[in-house]
Amino acid sequence: MHRSHYAILIGINAYPDSPLESCVRDVQKIKECLESKLPSVYIQTFTASSGDTPLEHPESWPTCRNVTSALEKVTSRAQPGDFIYIHYSGHGTRLDPCYERSNQSTGDLALVFLDEDGSRAMSLPGPRLAGLLKSMVDKTLVITLVLDCCFSASVYRDRDLNVRYLSSCRISVSTYPPIPEYDLADGNARSTNRDASMRDNWLLDPDRYTILAACGPHENAKGGSEASEKGERYGALSYFLFKALSDHGLERRHKNIHRHLCAKFWESRQVQHPVLYGNGDQAFFGRVDLYRNARSTSIFERDGSLRLLAGLAHGLRVGDRFALSPFGLSSDRDIEGNFIANVTHLWPLTSKLELLGTPRSLQTGWIAEPLTCLHLLDFPVRLAPELSHQDIWQAALKERLLSICIDNEQYPALQVVLNNNEYEVLDEYGQRIINLPVMPRDQTDTNRICNILEHLARFRMIKNITNEMPKVAFRDSLDIQIKANGMTSNPGEQLEVQNGNIVELVMKNIGETALYIYVYNLGPLWQVKGMSYEVIPERNHDHDLKFTGISSKKIKMTVPSAMSGYGSCEDIIKVFVTSQPTSFDSLELPNLDELGKTNIGDRISRPSNYRSEDWVALNFPIRTLL
């Protein structure tokens, strides 16, 4: 079926106060890329070049009215399944939280447009933009939103004209009717079998659209951060995105493009952290390249050595092996040209790689695909003596790096037995593991069972990931609890709730630097699903920023229908807290009944260049009763 492509490109230099230099050039480059890659695309461009009055025709000015009208018309014109690309390059600001879904820690993002005559800056509140996007989502359009602007006032005092932040006190707020409390992030709409669903503010976890943001809510986006061959300057995100799409096409998944951008930002020593929200498996336009391993990540060069954007907190071990290949489409990939590298040193969030064989010239942004996971050796498997073809079983387990108990002196983590002509998997105590597929002996092959064993071992690995010796100052900088029914639960303490109850995850930053928080649900169907990613800046009393250092998320606990016969289920809300942006989505696992069908999402952000790597991982076990 033919799908139409629409693009709305917005670039603003001519702000009456604090004009910018490169935003119009940003969207011109993106337009050039789209037109060269697509045979047919309907593009609307709204720009304001330098000057007291924009040089463009007023119908093309980036006013609130013009832009919102364009979004509404595209929504009306487009058909289900069509692609919508929105690129904003200009000032961003933050407004005080005033909606139920507002981020109480950092406030709401607002985009800064112009008023009707171009004489004043006019903000479009994020929740209003979310309402416009929801209309597209409801029509099942495929949406990509790129925001090359600041999310905070952290550098407002710099007076740097390349910084894309404008204080909210210098902006008029556009007047619209009250914004309805739409349900963009309703857990029931997102998943029929997710037993813990999180209600986020509008920007977090948009399942049916994707947001690529230049930086986190406490950072600034820089313009003029990169020079082209002609000496022209661009916004860092726009420039690297243009290069990636021009060189590698529009069919790459958002998460692969974002991973590549992160490595490029690291290499160029940018001080902002691009962030990906939402559906990372979506492509910008057209078909999706299906090749890449869901757990792959990117490499970068630092001080003459190869580094990997993963480390101890991700479950890596010294000796883990990766295949390295260029960041190209699968059709461009030379299978014989892959290079193999071993992990030789681990830091909390990154690691050092050493190439095997003859040294080769590799580039930042290449893809590293895991070939081993030595952590799985911690979960040995015992095979019942009555299982036939033990050599086949052993070969299949070895292929998955699962060790085998060969005598009674070893204690197994998992056991495979036959019971009434059905295979069963037992835990270390000899108890049958529930919620596994039925495995009749005459209908289940060895590989299927070994895939289930590997899945269970990975689940156990993720559950057990912890930092036994975090730095005291870092551990003391956070206070995280779960509250329900008037009770407070600390990490490791069992919480018991009724089906449908809401629990509240309360996260406090009581330190002096930002905390990066990743929340995952380890569910009773053996799934590991990302629920939320958030930055909690340190608390301050700035009249403009007003960061509170506190954030809370409400989680609805339900018993999956597949477990109604058990009367209850058990979840673990796992919270990773780091001193730098990273990714934990390579740890994600589908439900066991989706094994082999589900791709793993990705929300990776590049680590900072200057801060130390610290982390903790906290488990909150919750039992939900019918």
Secondary structure, DSSP 8 states (H G I E B T S, - for coil): ----EEEEEEEE---SSS--SSHHHHHHHHHHHHHHH-SS-EEEEEEE-SSSS-SS-GGGS-BHHHHHHHHHHHHHH--TT-EEEEEEES-EEEE---STTS-TTT-EEEEEEE-TTSSSEEEEEHHHHHHHHHHHHHTT-EEEEEEES-SS-TTGGG--TTB-B--GGGSEE---S------TT-HHHH-SS-SEEEE--TTS--TTEEEEESS-TT---BSS-EE-TTS-EE-HHHHHHHHHHHHH-S-SBHHHHHHHHHHHHHHTT-S---EEEE-TT-BSSSS----S-TT-EEEEEETTEEEES--GGGT--TT-EEEEE-SS-GGG--GGG-EEEEEEEE-SS-EEEEESSS-----TT-EEEE---GGGGGS-EEE-TT-S-HHHHHHHHHHTT--B--STTS--SEEEEEETTEEEEE-TTS-B-SS----BTTT--HHHHHHHHHHHHHHHHHHH---SS--HHHHTTEEEEEEETTEEE-TT--EEEETT-EEEEEEEE-SSS-EEEEEEEE-TTS-EEEEEEEEE------TTT---SEEEEEEEE---GGGGGGSEEEEEEEEEEESS----GGG-B--GGGTTT-----------SSS---EEEEEEEEEEE-
